[in-house]
Amino acid sequence: MKLFVLLIGMVLIFEGLPYVAAPESMQAWLRKLSETRPKQLRIMGLIAMAAGLLLCWIIQG
């Protein structure tokens, strides 16, 4: 459980970094993201999930 909470904390740190480092760029990027079609967002999400799963599988192996 300790490792899981640590992992959540690390994700939050990495998710927050771009907003602290370049808030104006993040706003522009989020504007572009909101104009992207849902199907394209879904595909990007699936690719990101597959990459994360593959990374975890490689590290555990």
Biopython code that builds the backbone (N, CA, C, O; Angstrom):
import numpy as np
from Bio.PDB.StructureBuilder import StructureBuilder

atoms = [
    (1, "MET", "N", (0.829, -1.187, 0.000)),
    (1, "MET", "CA", (0.000, 0.000, 0.000)),
    (1, "MET", "C", (0.881, 1.261, 0.000)),
    (1, "MET", "O", (0.554, 2.267, -0.629)),
    (2, "LYS", "N", (1.990, 1.174, 0.714)),
    (2, "LYS", "CA", (2.903, 2.319, 0.778)),
    (2, "LYS", "C", (3.441, 2.653, -0.617)),
    (2, "LYS", "O", (3.540, 3.822, -0.989)),
    (3, "LEU", "N", (3.784, 1.618, -1.379)),
    (3, "LEU", "CA", (4.296, 1.814, -2.729)),
    (3, "LEU", "C", (3.229, 2.440, -3.632)),
    (3, "LEU", "O", (3.539, 3.298, -4.457)),
    (4, "PHE", "N", (1.987, 2.015, -3.476)),
    (4, "PHE", "CA", (0.889, 2.566, -4.265)),
    (4, "PHE", "C", (0.687, 4.050, -3.981)),
    (4, "PHE", "O", (0.507, 4.836, -4.912)),
    (5, "VAL", "N", (0.714, 4.439, -2.728)),
    (5, "VAL", "CA", (0.555, 5.849, -2.361)),
    (5, "VAL", "C", (1.744, 6.662, -2.880)),
    (5, "VAL", "O", (1.569, 7.790, -3.340)),
    (6, "LEU", "N", (2.934, 6.102, -2.809)),
    (6, "LEU", "CA", (4.121, 6.751, -3.357)),
    (6, "LEU", "C", (3.975, 6.955, -4.862)),
    (6, "LEU", "O", (4.329, 8.012, -5.385)),
    (7, "LEU", "N", (3.461, 5.956, -5.549)),
    (7, "LEU", "CA", (3.237, 6.049, -6.985)),
    (7, "LEU", "C", (2.241, 7.157, -7.321)),
    (7, "LEU", "O", (2.466, 7.928, -8.253)),
    (8, "ILE", "N", (1.155, 7.241, -6.579)),
    (8, "ILE", "CA", (0.164, 8.304, -6.797)),
    (8, "ILE", "C", (0.814, 9.675, -6.593)),
    (8, "ILE", "O", (0.571, 10.596, -7.373)),
    (9, "GLY", "N", (1.619, 9.812, -5.574)),
    (9, "GLY", "CA", (2.322, 11.069, -5.330)),
    (9, "GLY", "C", (3.252, 11.445, -6.471)),
    (9, "GLY", "O", (3.314, 12.609, -6.867)),
    (10, "MET", "N", (3.969, 10.473, -6.996)),
    (10, "MET", "CA", (4.869, 10.739, -8.119)),
    (10, "MET", "C", (4.095, 11.157, -9.369)),
    (10, "MET", "O", (4.520, 12.058, -10.091)),
    (11, "VAL", "N", (2.973, 10.510, -9.622)),
    (11, "VAL", "CA", (2.141, 10.881, -10.772)),
    (11, "VAL", "C", (1.666, 12.322, -10.628)),
    (11, "VAL", "O", (1.702, 13.086, -11.593)),
    (12, "LEU", "N", (1.226, 12.695, -9.442)),
    (12, "LEU", "CA", (0.760, 14.066, -9.218)),
    (12, "LEU", "C", (1.884, 15.084, -9.417)),
    (12, "LEU", "O", (1.655, 16.168, -9.954)),
    (13, "ILE", "N", (3.080, 14.740, -8.991)),
    (13, "ILE", "CA", (4.231, 15.629, -9.193)),
    (13, "ILE", "C", (4.497, 15.815, -10.675)),
    (13, "ILE", "O", (4.646, 16.944, -11.143)),
    (14, "PHE", "N", (4.558, 14.708, -11.425)),
    (14, "PHE", "CA", (4.844, 14.807, -12.855)),
    (14, "PHE", "C", (3.716, 15.489, -13.621)),
    (14, "PHE", "O", (3.969, 16.193, -14.598)),
    (15, "GLU", "N", (2.473, 15.285, -13.184)),
    (15, "GLU", "CA", (1.340, 15.946, -13.838)),
    (15, "GLU", "C", (1.359, 17.451, -13.580)),
    (15, "GLU", "O", (0.943, 18.228, -14.440)),
    (16, "GLY", "N", (1.827, 17.866, -12.430)),
    (16, "GLY", "CA", (1.818, 19.285, -12.082)),
    (16, "GLY", "C", (2.989, 20.084, -12.628)),
    (16, "GLY", "O", (2.901, 21.306, -12.747)),
    (17, "LEU", "N", (4.074, 19.419, -12.957)),
    (17, "LEU", "CA", (5.273, 20.125, -13.431)),
    (17, "LEU", "C", (5.031, 21.055, -14.620)),
    (17, "LEU", "O", (5.466, 22.205, -14.568)),
    (18, "PRO", "N", (4.366, 20.619, -15.681)),
    (18, "PRO", "CA", (4.179, 21.525, -16.823)),
    (18, "PRO", "C", (3.365, 22.773, -16.473)),
    (18, "PRO", "O", (3.602, 23.842, -17.036)),
    (19, "TYR", "N", (2.422, 22.646, -15.561)),
    (19, "TYR", "CA", (1.599, 23.789, -15.175)),
    (19, "TYR", "C", (2.412, 24.822, -14.398)),
    (19, "TYR", "O", (2.149, 26.021, -14.489)),
    (20, "VAL", "N", (3.386, 24.361, -13.646)),
    (20, "VAL", "CA", (4.251, 25.270, -12.890)),
    (20, "VAL", "C", (5.323, 25.866, -13.800)),
    (20, "VAL", "O", (5.621, 27.057, -13.716)),
    (21, "ALA", "N", (5.894, 25.044, -14.659)),
    (21, "ALA", "CA", (7.005, 25.489, -15.490)),
    (21, "ALA", "C", (6.574, 26.396, -16.639)),
    (21, "ALA", "O", (7.278, 27.350, -16.968)),
    (22, "ALA", "N", (5.435, 26.111, -17.246)),
    (22, "ALA", "CA", (5.018, 26.890, -18.428)),
    (22, "ALA", "C", (3.493, 26.975, -18.496)),
    (22, "ALA", "O", (2.882, 26.327, -19.345)),
    (23, "PRO", "N", (2.875, 27.756, -17.624)),
    (23, "PRO", "CA", (1.408, 27.808, -17.597)),
    (23, "PRO", "C", (0.785, 28.341, -18.892)),
    (23, "PRO", "O", (-0.280, 27.876, -19.300)),
    (24, "GLU", "N", (1.437, 29.307, -19.538)),
    (24, "GLU", "CA", (0.879, 29.852, -20.779)),
    (24, "GLU", "C", (0.873, 28.800, -21.888)),
    (24, "GLU", "O", (-0.096, 28.683, -22.638)),
    (25, "SER", "N", (1.950, 28.048, -21.982)),
    (25, "SER", "CA", (2.024, 26.988, -22.983)),
    (25, "SER", "C", (0.992, 25.905, -22.702)),
    (25, "SER", "O", (0.396, 25.357, -23.629)),
    (26, "MET", "N", (0.781, 25.598, -21.436)),
    (26, "MET", "CA", (-0.212, 24.591, -21.075)),
    (26, "MET", "C", (-1.612, 25.054, -21.449)),
    (26, "MET", "O", (-2.422, 24.247, -21.904)),
    (27, "GLN", "N", (-1.914, 26.334, -21.268)),
    (27, "GLN", "CA", (-3.226, 26.844, -21.652)),
    (27, "GLN", "C", (-3.441, 26.695, -23.156)),
    (27, "GLN", "O", (-4.509, 26.274, -23.598)),
    (28, "ALA", "N", (-2.419, 27.043, -23.938)),
    (28, "ALA", "CA", (-2.524, 26.904, -25.394)),
    (28, "ALA", "C", (-2.687, 25.438, -25.779)),
    (28, "ALA", "O", (-3.488, 25.109, -26.654)),
    (29, "TRP", "N", (-1.939, 24.569, -25.137)),
    (29, "TRP", "CA", (-2.017, 23.145, -25.434)),
    (29, "TRP", "C", (-3.395, 22.593, -25.066)),
    (29, "TRP", "O", (-3.963, 21.789, -25.806)),
    (30, "LEU", "N", (-3.929, 23.024, -23.926)),
    (30, "LEU", "CA", (-5.246, 22.548, -23.510)),
    (30, "LEU", "C", (-6.338, 23.064, -24.444)),
    (30, "LEU", "O", (-7.329, 22.372, -24.675)),
    (31, "ARG", "N", (-6.167, 24.267, -24.982)),
    (31, "ARG", "CA", (-7.113, 24.790, -25.968)),
    (31, "ARG", "C", (-7.135, 23.897, -27.212)),
    (31, "ARG", "O", (-8.198, 23.551, -27.729)),
    (32, "LYS", "N", (-5.938, 23.534, -27.678)),
    (32, "LYS", "CA", (-5.838, 22.649, -28.839)),
    (32, "LYS", "C", (-6.442, 21.281, -28.530)),
    (32, "LYS", "O", (-7.122, 20.685, -29.365)),
    (33, "LEU", "N", (-6.185, 20.798, -27.323)),
    (33, "LEU", "CA", (-6.698, 19.502, -26.912)),
    (33, "LEU", "C", (-8.223, 19.490, -26.877)),
    (33, "LEU", "O", (-8.847, 18.493, -27.240)),
    (34, "SER", "N", (-8.821, 20.595, -26.441)),
    (34, "SER", "CA", (-10.282, 20.658, -26.365)),
    (34, "SER", "C", (-10.921, 20.680, -27.748)),
    (34, "SER", "O", (-12.108, 20.382, -27.883)),
    (35, "GLU", "N", (-10.158, 21.027, -28.768)),
    (35, "GLU", "CA", (-10.668, 21.051, -30.136)),
    (35, "GLU", "C", (-10.465, 19.719, -30.864)),
    (35, "GLU", "O", (-10.939, 19.543, -31.986)),
    (36, "THR", "N", (-9.767, 18.794, -30.226)),
    (36, "THR", "CA", (-9.496, 17.490, -30.828)),
    (36, "THR", "C", (-10.748, 16.614, -30.744)),
    (36, "THR", "O", (-11.488, 16.664, -29.761)),
    (37, "ARG", "N", (-10.971, 15.818, -31.782)),
    (37, "ARG", "CA", (-12.138, 14.937, -31.804)),
    (37, "ARG", "C", (-12.032, 13.865, -30.715)),
    (37, "ARG", "O", (-10.940, 13.372, -30.433)),
    (38, "PRO", "N", (-13.178, 13.502, -30.100)),
    (38, "PRO", "CA", (-13.170, 12.484, -29.032)),
    (38, "PRO", "C", (-12.557, 11.158, -29.467)),
    (38, "PRO", "O", (-11.855, 10.514, -28.689)),
    (39, "LYS", "N", (-12.818, 10.749, -30.701)),
    (39, "LYS", "CA", (-12.258, 9.468, -31.165)),
    (39, "LYS", "C", (-10.735, 9.516, -31.168)),
    (39, "LYS", "O", (-10.082, 8.544, -30.789)),
    (40, "GLN", "N", (-10.170, 10.637, -31.591)),
    (40, "GLN", "CA", (-8.721, 10.781, -31.614)),
    (40, "GLN", "C", (-8.156, 10.793, -30.189)),
    (40, "GLN", "O", (-7.099, 10.215, -29.936)),
    (41, "LEU", "N", (-8.856, 11.447, -29.266)),
    (41, "LEU", "CA", (-8.422, 11.449, -27.863)),
    (41, "LEU", "C", (-8.454, 10.041, -27.279)),
    (41, "LEU", "O", (-7.560, 9.648, -26.531)),
    (42, "ARG", "N", (-9.491, 9.291, -27.630)),
    (42, "ARG", "CA", (-9.613, 7.922, -27.128)),
    (42, "ARG", "C", (-8.447, 7.061, -27.624)),
    (42, "ARG", "O", (-7.882, 6.274, -26.865)),
    (43, "ILE", "N", (-8.099, 7.214, -28.887)),
    (43, "ILE", "CA", (-6.977, 6.448, -29.448)),
    (43, "ILE", "C", (-5.669, 6.830, -28.756)),
    (43, "ILE", "O", (-4.857, 5.964, -28.433)),
    (44, "MET", "N", (-5.470, 8.133, -28.531)),
    (44, "MET", "CA", (-4.250, 8.582, -27.838)),
    (44, "MET", "C", (-4.208, 8.021, -26.419)),
    (44, "MET", "O", (-3.149, 7.616, -25.940)),
    (45, "GLY", "N", (-5.363, 7.996, -25.746)),
    (45, "GLY", "CA", (-5.419, 7.435, -24.400)),
    (45, "GLY", "C", (-5.108, 5.953, -24.377)),
    (45, "GLY", "O", (-4.389, 5.478, -23.498)),
    (46, "LEU", "N", (-5.647, 5.218, -25.343)),
    (46, "LEU", "CA", (-5.373, 3.783, -25.416)),
    (46, "LEU", "C", (-3.895, 3.512, -25.679)),
    (46, "LEU", "O", (-3.316, 2.590, -25.106)),
    (47, "ILE", "N", (-3.293, 4.310, -26.540)),
    (47, "ILE", "CA", (-1.857, 4.147, -26.810)),
    (47, "ILE", "C", (-1.040, 4.422, -25.556)),
    (47, "ILE", "O", (-0.095, 3.692, -25.257)),
    (48, "ALA", "N", (-1.399, 5.477, -24.817)),
    (48, "ALA", "CA", (-0.685, 5.803, -23.584)),
    (48, "ALA", "C", (-0.844, 4.687, -22.552)),
    (48, "ALA", "O", (0.117, 4.325, -21.873)),
    (49, "MET", "N", (-2.063, 4.141, -22.434)),
    (49, "MET", "CA", (-2.287, 3.040, -21.492)),
    (49, "MET", "C", (-1.490, 1.807, -21.886)),
    (49, "MET", "O", (-0.906, 1.145, -21.028)),
    (50, "ALA", "N", (-1.460, 1.495, -23.172)),
    (50, "ALA", "CA", (-0.706, 0.325, -23.643)),
    (50, "ALA", "C", (0.784, 0.509, -23.387)),
    (50, "ALA", "O", (1.466, -0.434, -22.985)),
    (51, "ALA", "N", (1.295, 1.722, -23.617)),
    (51, "ALA", "CA", (2.713, 1.985, -23.357)),
    (51, "ALA", "C", (3.021, 1.832, -21.865)),
    (51, "ALA", "O", (4.050, 1.266, -21.497)),
    (52, "GLY", "N", (2.138, 2.329, -21.017)),
    (52, "GLY", "CA", (2.335, 2.184, -19.573)),
    (52, "GLY", "C", (2.287, 0.733, -19.130)),
    (52, "GLY", "O", (3.090, 0.300, -18.303)),
    (53, "LEU", "N", (1.346, -0.013, -19.679)),
    (53, "LEU", "CA", (1.243, -1.435, -19.348)),
    (53, "LEU", "C", (2.481, -2.192, -19.808)),
    (53, "LEU", "O", (3.006, -3.035, -19.082)),
    (54, "LEU", "N", (2.943, -1.891, -21.007)),
    (54, "LEU", "CA", (4.158, -2.530, -21.523)),
    (54, "LEU", "C", (5.361, -2.195, -20.649)),
    (54, "LEU", "O", (6.165, -3.074, -20.338)),
    (55, "LEU", "N", (5.489, -0.949, -20.256)),
    (55, "LEU", "CA", (6.588, -0.538, -19.387)),
    (55, "LEU", "C", (6.559, -1.276, -18.057)),
    (55, "LEU", "O", (7.591, -1.757, -17.589)),
    (56, "CYS", "N", (5.372, -1.368, -17.444)),
    (56, "CYS", "CA", (5.244, -2.105, -16.176)),
    (56, "CYS", "C", (5.587, -3.579, -16.364)),
    (56, "CYS", "O", (6.240, -4.181, -15.512)),
    (57, "TRP", "N", (5.148, -4.157, -17.474)),
    (57, "TRP", "CA", (5.410, -5.574, -17.742)),
    (57, "TRP", "C", (6.899, -5.824, -17.917)),
    (57, "TRP", "O", (7.424, -6.818, -17.417)),
    (58, "ILE", "N", (7.582, -4.931, -18.623)),
    (58, "ILE", "CA", (9.022, -5.070, -18.834)),
    (58, "ILE", "C", (9.781, -4.936, -17.522)),
    (58, "ILE", "O", (10.696, -5.712, -17.246)),
    (59, "ILE", "N", (9.403, -3.958, -16.720)),
    (59, "ILE", "CA", (10.093, -3.726, -15.447)),
    (59, "ILE", "C", (9.868, -4.892, -14.486)),
    (59, "ILE", "O", (10.785, -5.269, -13.756)),
    (60, "GLN", "N", (8.685, -5.458, -14.474)),
    (60, "GLN", "CA", (8.384, -6.576, -13.569)),
    (60, "GLN", "C", (9.043, -7.877, -14.004)),
    (60, "GLN", "O", (9.275, -8.765, -13.184)),
    (61, "GLY", "N", (9.350, -7.990, -15.310)),
    (61, "GLY", "CA", (9.888, -9.237, -15.869)),
    (61, "GLY", "C", (11.303, -9.411, -15.607)),
    (61, "GLY", "O", (11.888, -10.412, -16.018)),
]
sb = StructureBuilder()
sb.init_structure("model")
sb.init_model(0)
sb.init_chain("A")
sb.init_seg("    ")
for serial, (resi, resn, name, xyz) in enumerate(atoms, 1):
    if name == "N":
        sb.init_residue(resn, " ", resi, " ")
    sb.init_atom(name, np.array(xyz, "f"), 0.0, 1.0, " ", f" {name:<3s}", serial, name[0])
structure = sb.get_structure()
